[in-house]
Amino acid sequence: MPASLISPLHTTPDPHSYARPTQVSVHHLALDLAVDFTERILRGTATWQLHNSGATELLLDARELQIEAVLLGGLAGEPTSFELGATDAVLGQPLRIAIRPDTTTVTIRYQTTPGAAALQWLSPEQTAGRQHPFLFTQSQAILARTWIPCQDSPGIRFTYEARVQAPVELLALMSASNPQERNTTGEYHFRMDQPIPAYLMALAIGDLEFTPLSARTGIYAEPITLPVATSEFEDLEKMVAAAEELYGPYRWERYDLLVLPPSFPFGGMENPRLTFVTPTILAGDRSLTSLVAHELAHSWSGNLVTNATWNDFWLNEGFTVYFERRIMEKLYGRPYADMLQVLGHSALLHTVEELGATSPDTHLHLDLAGRDPDEGLNEIAYEKGDYLLLTLEHLVGRPALDTFIKDYFARHSFQSMDTASFVAYLRRELLDKHPGLEQQVQLDAWINRPGIPAVAPPVGSARFDAVEDALQNWQQGTPARVLNTDEWSSHEWVHFLHGLPKAITTQQLTELDAAFGFTLSGNAEILAAWFPHTIAAGYSPADEALHQFLTHVGRRKFLVPLYKALLATPGGAERARQLYAKARPNYHSVATSTFDVLVGKP
């Protein structure tokens, strides 16, 4: 491996991993798996190459795994003793393996269980094509351990190779070098030569086809979805080029997208070389592709420079949101990017209100020990992190901040970063060069204090100002059908819907629906902003569309507000439980872990 890709081990203690990487750490994985759709399990071996400083025990993370044997060396190696420790509800189990001080390779023969939290097994009826089953993984934050025994910490990186045996009628893909067409054997081989943390391990198997968009970009999707997706993401190469102009070369060779079935719990997942995206961004007008810009930006902030622990998650997402909006501005102009900033700011204010203005969970640097790190996956990391960078931009100017960010990515490529180390780097490379800047920024208030510091600059959007004028005109009696909305994007419609009065009547909703067709919209962002109003007002013409949305879309961002809106209505708890019982088989475990508590497990 080139010296530039050898990442120094980060020694920040990780409360979400049993690994002891200062004693022995993994650096390369050879994975061999067979996929069983009937039993919904993976069977095979994981062979780990180790950096061993003389340790006699290797600790790996495991959860819901059946360990059959462990060998010192490769497949023909010597059996050794192992033990699965006590189960923790969040962390799973430590896998303790007896090794020798000179051991550099271990092989684990194992299989997953049907309930493995990272694995989403879909029946043919749950896919877009409805002909073949589908499997996809979601390893972030600490679910890689449910399908691979590993050191499941973002601060530990490794390269990998894999062989996957899939049904011959399906195509297998990973976060690695990928095939672009099916073969006749169902056996696929993969390599990832750049070191990654375990949460970026990914596998997808389904009835998939590929369309190239440029020499280094393309789209994988089910055949029925592929033409729409190819059109929607036509600007993908332009996005990659724009990102490179901003913050340096793309280091992962290819950038492809995989459009998953609707049950995917997130908007996207930045798996290296192969971003997983939800079909809910297929709006038909390319108006929701900022999500793709976000996942692309992770190829620098997150994949290239990674948070050392999940307490440092803002270092991934704050930079990524800022970078995403710079990409969108470069492609579509400042007024467009301003809309995204205002929407993000509104989401941040809502999250602060929901968590509580004095909550320590509104700090950028979190304390998630003893909790599922998914609790830190909210707008604080994303939008408060972005807002800190926006504040720095406001105070030092874009050229200085861009130089800082570009150098930051270049100097720390294929390494991890914790908050304390980043703050020290920020002081040395930027703040100390501008006397008084740290006091102006109020850095500690951002990192270690709740809420939003007063120094944060205001955000605004001229295009949203026009939306608010239209909304005011409607509320003052102008008929909805004569409002000037012909050039509105999805973002303007969402802003309009967010601005509707809370006490809106069914008569008003009827007028809006007749004028703009919200209930029958194919745009998931618009529907997700429309349905809370129809639920609160008891607008029954939207009920069937709401039921369809809740039972077919698995994206947690949309589902949480809708279930909460249902629970807030008279009789809504029973209605929510009935809908959830029907929808739950379509949701990933990342979503069901939230809704089993919020709504109640059926």
DABEL-V478263 format. One record per helix or strand. SS is the DSSP state (A for helix, B for strand). FROM is the first residue (numbers start at 0). LEN is the number of residues. If there is no record, write none. Layout:
ss={SS;SS}
from={FROM;FROM}
len={LEN;LEN}
This chain:
ss={A;B;B;B;B;B;B;B;B;B;B;A;B;A;B;B;B;B;A;B;B;B;A;A;B;B;B;A;A;B;B;A;A;A;A;A;A;A;B;A;A;A;A;A;A;A;A;A;A;A;A;A}
from={2;23;40;56;64;77;81;87;91;104;118;123;133;143;149;156;170;186;197;202;208;216;222;235;254;267;273;278;289;300;304;309;313;333;359;372;378;397;414;418;430;436;442;461;479;489;505;523;539;555;571;588}
len={3;13;12;6;8;2;3;1;7;8;4;3;4;3;1;9;4;11;3;4;4;5;10;12;5;2;4;3;8;1;3;3;19;22;3;4;18;14;3;11;3;5;6;14;3;9;11;14;13;12;15;12}
